[in-house]
């Protein structure tokens, strides 16, 4: 007797549904994507019990005929494409024809749909047993999908779901990401009769981000736009000081220029983090939104059942487009402004200009104002500040431009040294001195292996040497910046940094990690006294580097206290 058998159709359907429908948020995502593909301009989502009891999605899209509404529940039935060749140029969010049959396999579904001009709406009901026509009803043009009893027939699946509050949070996340890419569409979310989201249509992505992230945070975003070789990038970047503990606010979208789909692509996340390189503390993530447009054939969106991943034909080209664009824009935005604005004149920001009905800024026919700079600790330049004194043997107190500026001397000097090393490294000429007697440095096995793997990175940074037996490194040269410092301590720190980066780290990222460690160990530290001449030299040097806002490990260089804040402390 054969041990291999074809599974019954209902079991096949539940297995297939498990790839697409994971929780209530998956249902909402699939139904909202269908609504957007149908041309909806208003989408209303209503939940009961976190979506475990009931999900209803109503849109004003084009609707379906009675025959199409019934056929939509057949697996792989879709209006988005007809031939395999069309996959490379698909411009819609959905195309696999799996959403409705997958939902019906694990819940009870009722679809009410009407095309404009038809006298009534067609009703279709479906469940694990199949789909059937259920008559006609009165309804406005568009489609309404009601889902009840999600995973009710599969208790094993339902018990893995979380509380209604947690499931609601996942729905909010999914709807928020969809709304960010569709600013011209209005979205609403209601849970157990309480309004959770109300997003009226707006003009562009920046205004939609103001609704989603808050006007203050959206006002601090700087825009990036670049086109190269058929690839197009539009991004909005928050200051490096605004970080979170996970990548949940790094939103990456890809598309052919029509509908942009949110994707959790590791290449794009890595590109964002590399763009913020040396501006973020370890374990912190930025707030960034990227829209990447690619020509047909350059990406495969059919690599994940829920369409959450994408595979690029030339990933290196995408990385080389995104990283330099983000770095250059952040460097400009974080560079100290050359001069302070005239008294009484506020810099242009997201809150300036006319408003729409939701109180959000609207652009008029005039040219857009220059993007708000992310760094304004010393608008007139650090050299223009008046040095008052040093406190706690590590922090410089300065005054100027109507504010007090407190500077971390180690972080500031570290950034200056890092930029100098990076410039020398780019020229292939990091100044170095040969050791009269090579130094042997003992290391843990993993760290010694990291040095052996990245020997070219060490040599380019001025630390020439080679493995010398198990767990030992023989150092022959040291960077001139380290003159008088303990070279062994620096090499151990670099080895630890490279081991944490991993052998697969890009050469540029590994080089930056090594240079950052060299800079950290070569500069003035907290606890060292600086005389006024040294302070003035440091302030002048800070004006000569592109990014003076953060040390290369992401810590802030300076904080400010406005005159009004000081006066408020004394109740003036």
Secondary structure as UniProt FT lines:
FT   HELIX           9..20
FT   HELIX           24..37
FT   TURN            38..39
FT   STRAND          42..48
FT   HELIX           49..51
FT   STRAND          54..59
FT   HELIX           66..71
FT   TURN            72..73
FT   TURN            75..76
FT   HELIX           84..89
FT   HELIX           99..106
FT   STRAND          108..114
FT   TURN            116..117
FT   STRAND          121..127
FT   TURN            128..129
FT   STRAND          130..137
FT   STRAND          142..148
FT   TURN            150..153
FT   HELIX           155..158
FT   TURN            159..160
FT   HELIX           164..180
FT   TURN            183..184
FT   STRAND          186..191
FT   TURN            192..193
FT   STRAND          194..199
FT   HELIX           205..213
FT   HELIX           215..219
FT   STRAND          222..228
FT   TURN            229..230
FT   STRAND          231..237
FT   TURN            240..241
FT   STRAND          243..244
FT   TURN            248..249
FT   STRAND          250..255
FT   STRAND          261..262
FT   HELIX           266..275
FT   TURN            276..279
FT   TURN            282..283
FT   STRAND          285..286
FT   STRAND          288..293
FT   TURN            296..297
FT   STRAND          299..300
FT   TURN            305..306
FT   STRAND          311..312
FT   TURN            313..314
FT   HELIX           315..334
FT   TURN            343..344
FT   TURN            350..351
FT   TURN            357..358
FT   TURN            377..380
FT   HELIX           382..384
FT   STRAND          386..391
FT   TURN            392..394
FT   STRAND          395..400
FT   TURN            401..402
FT   STRAND          403..408
FT   HELIX           409..426
FT   TURN            427..428
FT   STRAND          432..442
FT   HELIX           445..453
FT   HELIX           455..460
FT   TURN            461..462
FT   STRAND          465..467
FT   TURN            470..471
FT   STRAND          472..479
FT   HELIX           480..482
FT   TURN            483..484
FT   HELIX           487..501
FT   TURN            503..504
FT   HELIX           507..522
FT   TURN            526..527
FT   HELIX           532..542
FT   TURN            543..544
FT   TURN            552..553
FT   STRAND          558..562
FT   HELIX           563..569
FT   TURN            570..571
//
